[in-house]
Amino acid sequence: MKFKKIFLTIFIIALLLIITIGCSKVNNPEDTFEAYLLNWEKQEFNSMYEALSTNSKEYISQDEFLKRYENIYGGIEAKNISINIKDDDEEPQDKEDNESIVPFTLLMDTVAGKVEFSHEVKLIQEDDEDGKKWAIEWNESMIFPQMVKGDSVRVETIAAQRGEIHDRNGSSLAKNGEIQIIGIQPQGLGNSEDVVKERLAQEFKMSIENVDNKLNASWVQPDLFVPIGSLPSDEKIKLQELTSLPGVLTQKKAARVYPFKEVAAHLIGYVAAINNEELEQLEGKGYNQNSIIGKTGLESIYEDQLKAIDGKVINIIKEDNSIKETIAKRDAKDGKDIQLTIDANLQRKIYNEMKEEQGTTAAINPKTGEVIALVNSPSYDPNAFVLGLSEQQWDSWNKDPKRPLLNRFSLTYSPGSVFKPITAAIGIEQGKLEHNKSINISGLKWQKDSSWGDYNVTRVKDSGKPIDLKDALVYSDNIYFAMAALDIGEKPLIEGGESFGIGEEIPFNYSIKASQISNDDNFSGDIQLADSGYGQGEVALSPLHLSTIYTAFLNEGNIVKPILNIEDVEGTFNIWKENVISKETANLLKDYMVQVIEHPQGTGRGGRIDGLTLGGKTGTAELKGSSEEEGQENGWFIAFDDSNIVITMMLEDVGEQGGSAYVVPKVKRVLEGYLK
């Protein structure tokens, strides 16, 4: 029995020691505050509230506590919160046995930058159902030390300006302007409600039900402005007409504006509100739910330079709505302006010639490589995306068989006869083509031998005499270049094309599909090889690449590097491909292409301009699945003067209009306006 009593006594003492040690840990103020800090860093505000003292819970309710922290921390976008208890080297403060002061430092990232402060927390020991515990004495200074009861926190935005896009002469292609928001003040409608709703629904291509939904939103009051749609600020007559309706008002709004509208739509692109996927991908790069971002074209390509990063200020606001103190500030950062090599006036001239057609045009300065025009037709107005694109308009563009949203200048096409100078250059450089050797070709059809079956290469005209290279270019003789391709051979033709950059991407700011001579870098047989000699078969080039290649004929065999940004211009001559062909070959082919326009029977004769010496090449590319069927014909014309411009225009499906003959006068009118 005695042994049992001793054992029981020892057990009780041990148990009391465990309880005492355990209680001392629970009742340690530093431990209590460290648990509070952990919840603070995780922004677990419910758990933080549970650690407050009874007095603090009477001071602020749980709902109000949660609301304050969630609103403030959400508003300042608090992240990466780090809180540390400070080592206090000073003499300890006088305090009661049931009170403790713990100093700490807080560091966190916010929308306005890093915020750091030092403060101290008071803990008190109070009764608990399990005994004593330490609890946090809370007041507003625990949010920010400067705060007292009645203070609030406000985040203000300092608006930054997106960089603008200008042409070479300073004309705005994308600028920061304003639009007019058209809306209804319900109390002003009077008896005209139905008439007004019908008129606005018609104007903004929406249903009356859609207008009603806007007017019946929960926030709407009779005297408030209810936005319905937007219009450009320059449509003054329409604005005047709409605001003359009862209850219809306008408000100005800052917005991106595209002054040249359809003329440069595919090149410049447009901006719109950032979506959730983009926001997630670009986290940490200055974007938020209200950001505008480039969606297509140069607005997207130059997004990093153009983007504006708004500034932010976190202020403590007193009850009288005045600023008490600034907690953090991040200055606004305007986007960088971009100046292009594009000539907007030339761009407009070209578009006006093309706007009823499907096609594309690229123009380049042959000496500097500056791209001075990239045009698509048909096109669309990018302002519609800023104003608020209606579903009706979107469906109309998407269902239009002419495909106005398609960016044609970024694609490749069968070039037809505009490829012939390239074949000629490869043949001469390979020693497979003698430019002054005449070939006797009779008739309009030719085939290598009977192995071709019913297939023949055809030409438009039989000159009735043996023809040499100059004649073949002047008359655009398919048979001559089919023969030349067979003489050159498969591998030399492909390798010769590669020397012109065919098969690789153009070093250019805008993504352009790589050109090709064949789909698989080989030929299915002699027929495809022969067809490739005059730009048919599987040959496909972009208009910009063709314009760039033709600079070799004007630069003694050197191909310039195409440039779109003025900043990238280095001196007066930027080379992409050096010594692609000899100086002699380049000058020879240039002279022959001058004859394409100057010769009375040249296929480009219609492009001749008095007082100017122009060269060029016409081409009609037939697109068909087999030799038996008739296919769509695309018309080409490349024209150049010696030092100012190489322009390549391609129009789709112009067989009934005369093929390339339909394109030539359009290019002529463009050059007359540009060069004279």
C-alpha positions in Angstrom: 0.0 0.0 0.0 2.8 2.4 0.9 4.4 1.7 -2.4 1.2 2.5 -4.2 0.7 5.8 -2.3 4.3 6.8 -3.2 3.7 5.9 -6.9 0.4 7.8 -6.9 2.0 10.9 -5.4 4.8 10.9 -8.0 2.3 10.4 -10.8 0.2 13.4 -9.6 3.3 15.6 -9.3 4.4 14.7 -12.8 0.9 15.3 -14.2 0.8 18.7 -12.5 4.2 19.6 -14.0 3.0 18.6 -17.5 -0.1 20.7 -17.0 1.9 23.6 -15.6 4.4 23.4 -18.5 1.6 23.1 -21.0 -0.3 26.0 -19.5 2.8 28.2 -19.4 3.2 27.7 -23.2 -0.4 28.5 -23.9 -0.3 31.5 -21.6 3.0 32.9 -23.1 2.1 36.2 -24.8 4.8 35.8 -27.5 3.4 32.4 -28.4 -0.1 33.8 -28.6 1.0 36.6 -30.8 3.1 34.3 -33.1 0.0 32.3 -33.7 -1.9 35.5 -34.5 0.9 36.6 -36.9 0.7 33.3 -38.7 -3.0 33.8 -39.4 -2.3 37.4 -40.3 0.3 36.4 -42.9 -2.2 33.9 -44.4 -4.9 36.6 -44.3 -7.1 34.2 -42.2 -9.1 37.0 -40.7 -11.6 34.8 -38.9 -8.9 33.1 -36.9 -7.3 36.5 -36.2 -10.6 37.7 -34.7 -10.8 34.6 -32.4 -7.6 35.7 -30.8 -8.9 39.2 -29.8 -9.6 40.1 -26.2 -13.2 40.4 -24.9 -12.9 44.2 -24.9 -11.7 44.2 -28.5 -14.6 42.0 -29.5 -17.0 44.5 -27.9 -15.2 47.3 -29.7 -15.6 45.7 -33.1 -17.9 42.9 -34.3 -16.6 39.9 -36.2 -18.5 41.0 -39.4 -17.1 44.5 -39.2 -13.6 43.1 -38.5 -13.7 40.8 -41.5 -15.2 43.5 -43.7 -12.5 46.0 -42.8 -9.5 43.6 -43.4 -11.0 42.1 -46.5 -11.8 45.5 -48.1 -8.5 47.1 -47.1 -6.3 44.2 -47.9 -8.2 43.4 -51.1 -8.1 47.1 -52.2 -4.4 47.4 -51.7 -3.8 43.9 -53.1 -1.8 42.8 -50.1 0.5 39.9 -50.9 3.6 38.2 -49.4 2.9 39.5 -45.9 5.9 38.9 -43.6 5.7 39.8 -39.8 8.4 39.4 -37.3 8.6 40.0 -33.6 11.3 42.5 -32.9 14.2 41.9 -30.4 13.6 44.7 -27.9 17.0 45.9 -26.6 15.6 48.7 -24.7 14.7 48.6 -21.0 11.4 46.6 -20.5 8.3 48.8 -20.2 6.5 48.9 -16.9 3.4 46.7 -17.2 1.1 44.8 -15.0 1.5 41.1 -14.6 -1.5 40.5 -16.8 -0.3 42.7 -19.7 2.5 42.4 -22.2 3.8 44.7 -25.0 5.3 42.9 -28.0 7.0 45.0 -30.8 6.9 43.7 -34.4 7.6 44.7 -38.0 5.5 44.1 -41.0 6.5 43.9 -44.7 4.1 43.3 -47.6 3.7 43.9 -51.3 0.8 46.1 -52.4 -0.6 47.6 -55.5 1.5 50.7 -54.8 4.7 48.9 -54.0 6.2 47.6 -50.8 4.8 48.7 -47.4 6.8 48.3 -44.2 6.1 49.5 -40.7 7.1 48.9 -37.1 4.5 48.8 -34.4 3.7 47.0 -31.1 0.8 45.0 -29.9 -0.7 44.9 -26.4 -1.7 41.5 -25.1 -3.7 41.0 -21.9 -4.3 38.0 -19.8 -7.9 37.2 -19.2 -10.1 34.5 -17.8 -11.0 31.6 -20.0 -13.2 28.6 -19.4 -10.0 26.5 -19.2 -8.2 29.0 -17.0 -6.1 32.0 -18.1 -5.2 33.0 -21.7 -3.4 35.8 -23.4 -5.5 37.8 -26.0 -4.8 40.6 -28.5 -6.0 44.1 -27.6 -7.0 45.4 -31.1 -7.6 48.9 -32.5 -7.3 50.5 -35.9 -3.5 51.1 -35.5 -3.1 47.3 -36.0 -4.0 47.8 -39.6 -1.7 50.8 -40.1 0.0 52.5 -37.0 -1.2 55.9 -38.2 -4.9 54.9 -38.1 -7.4 55.8 -35.4 -11.1 55.2 -35.1 -13.0 56.8 -38.0 -10.0 56.6 -40.4 -10.3 54.6 -43.7 -7.9 53.5 -46.4 -8.3 54.5 -50.0 -6.4 53.4 -53.1 -6.3 56.0 -55.9 -5.2 55.4 -59.5 -2.9 57.8 -61.3 -3.8 57.2 -64.9 -0.9 56.5 -67.4 -1.1 56.9 -71.1 -0.7 54.1 -73.6 2.0 54.7 -76.1 0.8 55.9 -79.5 1.6 54.6 -82.9 2.6 57.1 -85.6 3.6 56.8 -89.3 6.9 58.1 -90.6 5.5 61.6 -91.0 4.0 61.8 -87.5 0.4 61.0 -88.5 -1.4 59.0 -85.7 -2.3 55.5 -86.6 -3.3 54.6 -83.0 -3.8 57.5 -80.5 -5.2 58.3 -77.1 -8.4 60.2 -77.7 -12.0 60.1 -76.5 -15.3 58.6 -77.5 -18.8 59.7 -76.7 -21.0 57.5 -74.5 -24.6 57.7 -75.5 -27.0 57.1 -72.6 -30.5 57.7 -71.3 -31.6 59.6 -68.3 -34.9 57.8 -67.6 -36.7 60.8 -66.0 -36.2 62.7 -69.3 -37.9 60.2 -71.6 -41.4 61.5 -70.9 -43.9 60.1 -73.4 -41.2 59.3 -76.0 -39.8 56.2 -74.3 -40.7 53.7 -77.0 -39.4 56.0 -79.8 -36.1 56.6 -78.1 -35.5 53.0 -77.3 -36.2 51.9 -80.8 -33.9 54.6 -82.3 -31.0 53.7 -80.0 -31.5 50.0 -80.6 -31.3 50.6 -84.3 -28.2 52.8 -84.0 -26.3 50.4 -81.9 -27.5 47.3 -83.6 -29.1 45.7 -80.5 -32.6 44.6 -79.6 -35.0 46.7 -77.7 -35.0 44.0 -75.1 -31.3 44.7 -74.6 -32.0 48.4 -74.1 -34.7 47.5 -71.5 -32.2 45.3 -69.7 -29.8 48.2 -69.3 -32.6 50.5 -68.1 -34.0 48.0 -65.6 -30.6 47.2 -63.9 -30.8 47.3 -60.1 -28.7 50.4 -59.8 -30.7 52.6 -62.1 -32.4 55.6 -60.7 -34.6 58.1 -62.6 -32.0 60.8 -62.6 -28.9 58.7 -63.4 -27.2 58.3 -66.7 -27.6 54.8 -68.2 -25.0 54.0 -70.9 -26.5 52.4 -74.0 -23.7 52.6 -76.7 -20.7 54.6 -77.9 -19.9 56.7 -80.9 -16.7 58.3 -82.2 -16.3 62.0 -81.2 -16.0 63.0 -84.8 -19.5 61.9 -85.8 -20.9 65.2 -84.8 -24.0 65.1 -86.9 -25.1 61.8 -85.6 -24.3 62.9 -82.0 -26.4 66.0 -82.5 -29.3 63.9 -83.9 -29.3 61.4 -81.0 -28.9 64.0 -78.2 -31.9 65.9 -79.6 -34.1 62.9 -78.5 -35.8 63.3 -75.2 -33.7 61.9 -72.3 -30.7 61.1 -74.4 -27.4 62.5 -73.1 -23.6 62.0 -73.8 -20.6 61.6 -71.7 -17.0 61.7 -72.8 -14.7 58.8 -72.2 -11.0 58.4 -72.8 -10.4 55.7 -75.3 -8.0 54.3 -78.0 -8.8 55.9 -81.4 -7.8 54.6 -84.9 -8.0 57.6 -87.2 -7.2 55.7 -90.4 -9.9 53.1 -89.6 -10.0 50.3 -92.3 -6.9 51.6 -94.1 -4.5 50.2 -91.6 -6.7 47.9 -89.5 -4.8 44.6 -90.0 -1.4 46.3 -89.6 -2.2 48.2 -86.4 -4.7 45.9 -84.8 -6.8 47.0 -81.9 -7.0 46.9 -78.1 -9.6 45.6 -75.8 -10.2 44.7 -72.1 -7.8 42.1 -70.7 -9.4 38.7 -70.1 -8.9 36.3 -67.2 -6.6 34.0 -69.2 -4.3 36.9 -70.2 -4.4 38.3 -66.7 -3.2 34.9 -65.4 -0.4 34.6 -68.0 0.8 38.1 -67.4 0.7 38.1 -63.6 3.2 40.4 -62.0 3.6 42.5 -65.2 1.5 45.5 -64.1 -1.9 44.4 -65.4 -5.2 44.2 -63.5 -8.9 43.5 -64.2 -9.3 47.0 -65.7 -6.3 46.9 -68.0 -6.5 47.4 -71.8 -4.3 45.2 -73.8 -3.3 44.8 -77.5 -5.3 42.0 -79.1 -4.0 41.9 -82.7 -1.6 43.6 -85.0 1.1 45.9 -83.8 -1.0 46.8 -80.8 -0.2 43.2 -79.7 3.3 42.8 -81.1 4.5 46.0 -79.4 2.4 45.5 -76.3 5.4 45.5 -74.0 6.5 49.0 -75.2 3.1 50.5 -75.7 1.5 49.4 -72.4 0.8 52.0 -69.8 1.2 51.1 -66.1 -1.1 53.2 -63.9 0.3 54.6 -60.8 -1.2 53.9 -57.4 -1.5 55.8 -54.1 -2.5 54.3 -50.8 -3.8 57.0 -48.5 -5.2 57.0 -45.0 -8.4 59.1 -45.1 -9.8 61.0 -42.1 -13.5 61.2 -41.3 -13.8 64.6 -43.1 -12.6 62.9 -46.3 -9.2 64.6 -46.2 -5.9 62.8 -46.7 -4.2 62.1 -43.4 -1.1 60.3 -44.7 0.2 58.6 -47.8 1.2 55.0 -47.0 2.7 54.1 -50.4 2.9 55.5 -53.9 3.9 54.0 -57.3 4.3 56.6 -60.0 2.5 56.2 -63.3 4.5 54.9 -66.2 3.4 56.0 -69.7 3.9 53.6 -72.6 6.4 54.3 -75.3 5.4 55.8 -78.6 6.2 53.8 -81.7 7.1 55.5 -85.0 6.7 53.3 -88.1 8.3 53.4 -91.5 4.8 53.3 -92.9 3.6 56.2 -95.0 -0.1 56.6 -94.0 -0.9 58.7 -97.1 0.5 56.0 -99.4 -1.4 53.3 -97.3 -4.6 55.2 -97.9 -4.0 55.6 -101.7 -3.4 51.9 -102.0 -6.5 51.0 -100.0 -8.7 53.3 -102.0 -7.6 51.5 -105.2 -8.2 48.1 -103.6 -11.2 48.6 -101.3 -13.8 47.0 -103.6 -11.5 44.0 -104.1 -10.0 41.0 -102.2 -6.3 41.3 -102.1 -3.2 42.8 -100.5 -0.3 45.1 -101.2 3.2 45.5 -99.8 5.5 48.4 -100.6 9.2 48.9 -99.5 11.9 51.4 -100.0 14.5 49.4 -102.0 17.5 51.2 -100.6 16.7 51.4 -96.9 14.4 48.4 -96.5 11.8 50.6 -94.9 8.3 49.1 -95.4 6.1 52.0 -96.4 2.8 50.2 -96.9 1.1 46.9 -95.9 -2.5 46.9 -97.0 -5.4 44.5 -96.9 -8.8 44.6 -98.6 -11.5 44.2 -97.6 -11.0 45.4 -94.1 -12.8 46.4 -90.9 -12.9 49.4 -88.6 -10.9 48.6 -85.5 -12.7 51.4 -83.7 -15.7 49.1 -83.4 -13.8 47.0 -80.9 -13.2 50.0 -78.7 -16.7 51.4 -79.1 -18.3 48.0 -78.2 -18.7 45.6 -81.0 -22.2 44.4 -81.5 -23.0 40.8 -82.0 -24.7 41.6 -85.3 -21.5 43.3 -86.6 -19.3 40.5 -85.5 -21.5 37.9 -87.2 -21.5 40.0 -90.4 -17.7 40.1 -90.6 -17.3 36.4 -89.8 -19.9 35.3 -92.3 -18.8 37.6 -95.1 -17.4 35.4 -97.9 -14.8 38.1 -98.7 -13.3 37.6 -95.2 -12.6 41.2 -94.1 -10.9 40.0 -90.8 -8.4 37.9 -92.7 -4.8 39.3 -92.6 -3.8 38.6 -96.2 -0.4 40.3 -96.2 0.9 37.8 -93.6 0.1 34.9 -95.9 1.7 33.3 -99.0 0.1 32.9 -102.4 1.0 31.3 -105.8 2.9 34.2 -107.5 2.5 33.2 -111.1 4.7 35.1 -113.5 6.1 37.6 -111.0 8.3 34.6 -110.0 10.0 34.5 -113.4 12.7 37.0 -112.7 13.7 34.8 -109.8 13.9 31.7 -112.0 15.9 33.7 -114.5 18.4 34.9 -111.8 18.9 31.4 -110.5 19.4 30.1 -114.0 22.0 32.7 -114.9 23.9 32.3 -111.7 23.8 28.5 -112.1 25.1 28.8 -115.6 22.0 27.0 -116.9 20.5 30.0 -118.7 22.1 32.2 -121.4 20.2 35.4 -121.5 21.0 36.3 -125.1 20.4 32.8 -126.5 17.2 32.6 -128.5 14.9 29.6 -128.4 12.5 28.7 -131.2 9.1 27.9 -129.6 6.1 27.6 -131.8 2.5 27.5 -130.8 0.7 28.2 -127.6 1.2 24.8 -126.0 4.2 22.7 -125.1 5.2 19.6 -123.3 8.5 18.0 -122.6 7.5 14.6 -124.2 4.6 12.2 -124.4 5.2 11.1 -120.8 3.2 14.2 -119.8 0.1 12.7 -121.4 -2.5 15.4 -121.9 -0.7 18.0 -119.8 0.7 21.0 -121.6 2.3 24.3 -120.5 0.4 27.1 -122.2 1.3 30.7 -123.1 -0.8 33.7 -124.0 1.1 34.8 -127.1 3.3 33.4 -129.8 5.7 36.1 -131.0 6.3 34.2 -134.2 10.1 34.4 -133.7 12.7 32.8 -131.6 12.8 34.4 -128.1 15.5 35.2 -125.7 15.3 36.1 -121.9 14.3 39.7 -122.5 11.5 38.6 -124.9 10.4 36.0 -122.4 10.0 38.6 -119.7 8.4 41.2 -121.9 5.8 38.8 -123.2 5.7 36.8 -120.0 6.3 33.5 -121.8 5.4 30.5 -119.6 6.9 27.9 -122.0 10.3 29.6 -121.9 10.5 29.5 -118.1 9.2 26.0 -117.9 12.0 24.9 -120.1 14.4 27.0 -118.0 13.3 25.3 -114.8 13.9 21.9 -116.4 17.4 22.9 -117.5 18.2 24.3 -114.0 17.0 21.1 -112.2 15.2 20.3 -109.0 18.0 20.8 -106.4 19.6 23.9 -108.0 16.2 25.6 -108.2 15.4 24.9 -104.6 18.9 25.9 -103.4 18.8 29.0 -105.6 15.4 29.9 -104.0 16.9 29.5 -100.6 19.5 32.1 -101.4 16.6 34.5 -101.8 15.3 33.6 -98.4 12.6 31.2 -99.7 11.9 28.6 -97.0 12.9 30.8 -94.1 11.0 33.4 -92.1 11.6 37.0 -93.0 13.5 39.0 -90.3 10.6 41.3 -89.7 8.7 42.7 -86.7 5.4 41.3 -88.0 5.0 37.5 -88.4 4.9 36.7 -92.1 4.4 33.1 -93.3 7.6 31.6 -94.8 7.7 31.3 -98.6 8.2 28.0 -100.4 9.0 26.5 -103.8 7.4 23.2 -103.0 5.5 21.6 -100.1 8.1 19.0 -99.2 11.3 20.6 -100.6 11.2 18.3 -103.5 9.2 17.8 -106.7 6.7 15.1 -107.7 8.2 15.1 -111.2 9.1 17.2 -114.3 5.6 18.7 -114.6 5.8 20.3 -111.1 9.4 21.4 -111.8 8.4 23.0 -115.1 5.3 24.7 -113.6 7.5 26.1 -110.7 9.6 27.9 -113.3 6.8 30.3 -114.0 5.5 30.5 -110.4 2.8 27.9 -110.4 3.0 24.3 -109.0 3.5 24.6 -105.3 5.4 27.9 -105.3 4.0 30.3 -102.7 5.4 33.7 -101.6 4.1 36.6 -99.5 3.8 40.0 -101.2 6.3 41.5 -98.7 8.9 38.8 -99.5 8.4 39.4 -103.2 8.9 43.1 -102.8 12.0 42.4 -100.7 13.4 39.9 -103.2 13.0 42.5 -106.0 15.3 44.9 -104.2 18.2 42.6 -105.2 17.7 43.7 -108.8 18.1 47.4 -107.7 21.0 46.9 -105.3 23.5 45.0 -107.4 22.5 41.7 -106.0 21.9 42.6 -102.3 18.5 42.1 -100.7 17.6 44.7 -98.0 16.2 43.8 -94.6 12.6 44.8 -94.3 12.1 47.3 -91.5 8.9 48.5 -89.8 10.1 50.5 -86.9 12.0 53.8 -87.5 14.3 53.0 -84.6 15.6 49.9 -86.5 16.8 51.9 -89.5 20.6 51.9 -89.5 22.1 54.3 -91.9 20.9 54.1 -95.5 21.4 50.5 -96.4 20.3 47.5 -94.3 21.2 44.2 -95.8 19.4 40.9 -95.2 21.0 38.8 -98.0 24.3 39.8 -99.4 25.5 39.1 -103.0 22.6 36.8 -103.8 23.3 37.4 -107.4 26.0 39.2 -109.3 25.9 42.9 -110.0 25.8 42.0 -113.7 22.8 39.7 -113.4 21.0 42.2 -111.2 21.4 45.1 -113.6 20.5 42.9 -116.6 17.2 41.7 -115.1 16.4 45.2 -113.9 16.9 46.5 -117.5 14.7 43.7 -118.9 11.9 44.5 -116.4 12.0 48.2 -117.4 11.2 46.8 -120.9 8.2 45.0 -119.5 6.7 48.5 -119.0 8.5 50.5 -121.7 8.2 48.0 -124.6 5.1 48.6 -126.7 4.1 44.9 -126.3 5.2 44.6 -122.7 2.6 43.0 -120.4 3.1 45.9 -118.0 2.8 48.6 -120.6 -0.3 49.9 -118.9 1.8 51.0 -115.9 4.0 53.4 -117.9 4.1 56.9 -116.5 5.5 59.8 -118.6 8.7 61.2 -117.1 9.4 58.2 -114.9 11.5 55.1 -115.6 9.7 52.2 -114.0 10.4 48.5 -114.1 8.2 45.6 -113.1 6.5 42.3 -113.8 3.0 41.1 -114.2 1.6 37.8 -113.2 -1.6 35.8 -113.2 -1.7 32.8 -111.0 -4.3 30.2 -111.7 -5.5 28.2 -108.7 -7.0 24.8 -109.6 -7.0 21.2 -108.4 -6.5 19.6 -111.8 -5.5 20.5 -115.4 -9.1 19.9 -116.6 -10.9 22.4 -114.3 -10.9 26.1 -114.5 -9.6 27.8 -111.3 -9.6 31.2 -109.7 -7.1 33.6 -111.1 -5.2 36.0 -108.9 -3.7 39.0 -110.6 -0.2 40.4 -109.6 1.8 43.4 -110.5 5.2 44.3 -109.1 6.5 47.8 -110.1 9.5 49.7 -109.0 11.5 52.8 -109.6 15.3 52.7 -109.0 15.5 54.2 -105.5 12.1 55.0 -103.9 9.7 52.1 -104.0 9.0 48.5 -104.9 5.3 47.8 -104.7 3.6 44.4 -105.0 -0.2 44.2 -105.4 -2.2 41.0 -105.6 -5.9 40.9 -106.2 -7.9 37.7 -105.9 -10.3 36.2 -108.5 -9.8 38.8 -111.2 -9.9 36.4 -114.1 -13.0 37.9 -115.6 -11.5 41.4 -115.2 -8.4 40.5 -117.2 -6.1 39.0 -114.6 -2.9 41.1 -114.0 -4.1 43.6 -116.6 -6.8 44.6 -114.1 -4.1 45.3 -111.4 -1.7 47.3 -113.5 -3.6 50.6 -113.7 -4.4 50.5 -110.0 -0.7 50.3 -109.2 0.0 53.0 -111.8 -2.4 55.4 -110.1 -0.8 54.8 -106.7 2.7 55.5 -108.1 1.5 58.6 -109.9 0.3 60.0 -106.6 3.4 58.9 -104.7 6.2 59.7 -107.1 4.9 62.8 -108.8 
